[in-house]
Amino acid sequence: MILDEFSQEKESMLASLAGKPLIGRKQEQEVIENQEEILKAAREILEYRKRLTENSAAVIKIEQQELRWHPGSLWIFQ
């Protein structure tokens, strides 16, 4: 029907409470077999996130120091 093509399906108020679909046995077995590799990747991601946060804080600190030393240099960081 034409209206179905252009109108979005409305979800019920409780739709967000529905669980995620279950995975199959094959996918479950793959995850079990690769769990060490998956955990290693997760640890790497967390470490990169930690470094990013630390480096972002360092950039802000350096910018603030620069502004204290050279108040007219604000345009450099924009």
C-alpha positions as CSV (number, residue, x, y, z in Angstrom):
1,M,0.0,0.0,0.0
2,I,1.3,3.5,-0.8
3,L,0.8,4.8,2.7
4,D,2.9,2.0,4.1
5,E,5.9,3.1,2.0
6,F,5.9,6.7,3.3
7,S,4.8,6.3,6.9
8,Q,7.2,5.0,9.6
9,E,6.1,2.1,11.7
10,K,5.3,3.2,15.2
11,E,6.8,1.2,18.0
12,S,4.9,0.5,21.2
13,M,6.0,2.1,24.4
14,L,7.3,-1.2,25.6
15,A,9.4,-2.0,22.5
16,S,12.5,-0.6,24.1
17,L,12.2,-3.1,26.9
18,A,12.4,-6.1,24.5
19,G,15.6,-8.1,24.7
20,K,18.2,-8.4,22.0
21,P,17.6,-11.3,19.6
22,L,19.3,-14.6,20.6
23,I,22.4,-15.7,18.7
24,G,22.7,-19.1,17.1
25,R,24.9,-21.9,18.3
26,K,27.4,-21.3,15.6
27,Q,27.9,-17.7,16.6
28,E,28.1,-18.7,20.3
29,Q,30.8,-21.2,19.5
30,E,32.8,-18.7,17.5
31,V,32.7,-16.2,20.4
32,I,33.8,-18.9,22.9
33,E,36.6,-20.0,20.6
34,N,37.8,-16.4,20.0
35,Q,37.2,-15.0,23.5
36,E,40.9,-14.4,24.2
37,E,41.3,-12.5,20.9
38,I,38.1,-10.5,21.6
39,L,39.2,-9.6,25.1
40,K,42.7,-8.6,23.8
41,A,41.0,-6.3,21.3
42,A,38.8,-4.8,24.0
43,R,41.8,-4.2,26.3
44,E,43.6,-2.4,23.4
45,I,40.6,-0.2,22.7
46,L,40.4,0.7,26.4
47,E,44.1,1.5,26.4
48,Y,43.7,3.7,23.3
49,R,40.8,5.5,25.0
50,K,42.9,6.1,28.1
51,R,45.7,7.5,26.0
52,L,43.3,9.7,24.1
53,T,41.9,11.1,27.3
54,E,45.4,11.7,28.8
55,N,46.6,13.4,25.6
56,S,43.4,15.6,25.4
57,A,44.0,16.8,28.9
58,A,47.7,17.5,28.1
59,V,46.6,19.6,25.0
60,I,44.2,21.7,27.1
61,K,47.0,22.2,29.8
62,I,49.5,23.3,27.1
63,E,46.9,25.7,25.5
64,Q,46.2,27.2,28.9
65,Q,49.9,27.7,29.6
66,E,50.3,29.3,26.1
67,L,47.5,31.7,26.8
68,R,49.1,32.7,30.1
69,W,52.4,33.4,28.5
70,H,51.0,35.0,25.4
71,P,47.5,36.4,25.9
72,G,47.3,37.7,22.4
73,S,47.9,34.3,20.8
74,L,44.3,33.1,21.3
75,W,43.7,33.1,17.5
76,I,46.3,30.3,17.1
77,F,44.0,27.7,18.7
78,Q,40.8,28.6,16.8
